[in-house]
Amino acid sequence: MTKKEKIETKSERQKRLAAELRANLARRKAQARSRRAGDADERAEGIPSARKDRGQ
């Protein structure tokens, strides 16, 4: 692998990690908003609502 190829590979990795970080942050923000509202998380793998009077 040449030096130029290593730089390109490193750059691609940094872009991929940055995109994953943004996606993770968006999920965490949505989860925090849901918790503040007291509603259940809408994702399939999400958490149930903390409120007992909703969803029953």
Steps between C-alpha positions, in 0.01 A plus 500: 500500500642834403500806721229661285277192534545502878398866517190432290408199713544701818289781356222256405508352850476844660200586279328172588561547873376860485178384330450228763557752777240738355248215468563393859456855625171531310373177660601615847332839452178337381507267798552791741212694344276196530589457865421865574160463333431179691416308183645164409798496267370434147794288386455123501795455735401804708411527866145486640329805641570594861139611542258231616181679383593493130488215255277272705 
